[in-house]
Amino acid sequence: MRMTQFLCFGATLLLFSLMQQTQAAATSSKNSNSPGIVAQIQPNPVGNQAPNPTTVKPQQQRQQQDPKCLQPLDPGPCRMSLDRFYYNKDTNSCQTFKFGGCRGNDNGWGFRETCEVA
């Protein structure tokens, strides 16, 4: 029994560490001043003329919500304290909460961007 508890605790710590590193990487890339609209260069098949830039807009938000977003906040019964995001249908926004590390429901996202896209 103790070996199982040790392995579960070690796996949980590993997942927590990986999630922290992933969130740090997402935060640093978010602060890199990446534009919302990107110019793509299309090749011009005629002679030596300059290529034609084309503006590409970000995808429009979907009209239908993901059913996961309609679930209530559920941090789960475990006692870890992982920063996660959930969609609050009352305020129509993604908000932070402390995830316990196990169970809960599907309305728990590791990144604000993932929550907002859903």
DABEL-V382472 format. One record per residue. N is the residue number from 1. RES is the residue in three letters. SS is DSSP state (a for helix, b for strand, c for the rest). PSI is psi in degrees with one decimal (NA if undefined). Layout:
n = [N/N]
res = [RES/RES]
ss = [SS/SS]
psi = [PSI/PSI]
//
This chain:
n = [1/2/3/4/5/6/7/8/9/10/11/12/13/14/15/16/17/18/19/20/21/22/23/24/25/26/27/28/29/30/31/32/33/34/35/36/37/38/39/40/41/42/43/44/45/46/47/48/49/50/51/52/53/54/55/56/57/58/59/60/61/62/63/64/65/66/67/68/69/70/71/72/73/74/75/76/77/78/79/80/81/82/83/84/85/86/87/88/89/90/91/92/93/94/95/96/97/98/99/100/101/102/103/104/105/106/107/108/109/110/111/112/113/114/115/116/117/118]
res = [MET/ARG/MET/THR/GLN/PHE/LEU/CYS/PHE/GLY/ALA/THR/LEU/LEU/LEU/PHE/SER/LEU/MET/GLN/GLN/THR/GLN/ALA/ALA/ALA/THR/SER/SER/LYS/ASN/SER/ASN/SER/PRO/GLY/ILE/VAL/ALA/GLN/ILE/GLN/PRO/ASN/PRO/VAL/GLY/ASN/GLN/ALA/PRO/ASN/PRO/THR/THR/VAL/LYS/PRO/GLN/GLN/GLN/ARG/GLN/GLN/GLN/ASP/PRO/LYS/CYS/LEU/GLN/PRO/LEU/ASP/PRO/GLY/PRO/CYS/ARG/MET/SER/LEU/ASP/ARG/PHE/TYR/TYR/ASN/LYS/ASP/THR/ASN/SER/CYS/GLN/THR/PHE/LYS/PHE/GLY/GLY/CYS/ARG/GLY/ASN/ASP/ASN/GLY/TRP/GLY/PHE/ARG/GLU/THR/CYS/GLU/VAL/ALA]
ss = [c/a/a/a/a/a/a/a/a/a/a/a/a/a/a/a/a/a/a/a/a/a/a/a/a/a/a/a/a/a/c/c/c/c/c/c/c/b/b/b/b/b/c/c/c/c/c/c/c/c/c/b/b/b/b/b/c/c/c/c/c/c/c/c/c/c/a/a/a/a/c/c/c/c/c/c/c/c/c/c/c/b/b/b/b/b/b/b/c/c/c/c/b/b/b/b/b/b/b/c/c/c/c/c/c/c/c/c/b/c/c/a/a/a/a/a/a/c]
psi = [-41.6/-35.8/-40.5/-43.8/-42.1/-45.4/-41.5/-42.6/-43.2/-42.0/-38.8/-42.9/-39.9/-46.0/-41.2/-44.8/-44.4/-39.6/-39.6/-44.5/-40.9/-41.2/-38.5/-40.6/-39.9/-38.2/-42.1/-35.4/-27.7/-32.9/8.9/16.2/39.8/132.5/156.4/-26.4/131.5/139.9/124.3/143.1/120.4/134.3/143.8/115.5/-7.5/111.9/-140.8/22.9/156.4/149.1/156.0/117.6/142.1/132.9/131.1/123.1/150.9/155.7/143.0/151.1/145.1/148.8/-35.4/141.2/151.3/133.9/-25.7/-32.4/-17.6/-9.0/147.2/163.7/130.3/98.2/-9.9/164.6/-15.3/169.0/19.2/169.8/76.7/130.9/123.4/175.7/144.5/153.7/120.5/106.6/-21.4/-38.1/-5.3/42.6/162.2/132.7/157.7/154.5/165.6/113.0/134.5/-17.6/-11.6/157.4/-122.7/-157.5/-169.5/-7.8/60.9/117.1/143.4/-23.6/143.9/-40.8/-40.6/-41.7/-45.0/-35.1/-39.4/NA]
//
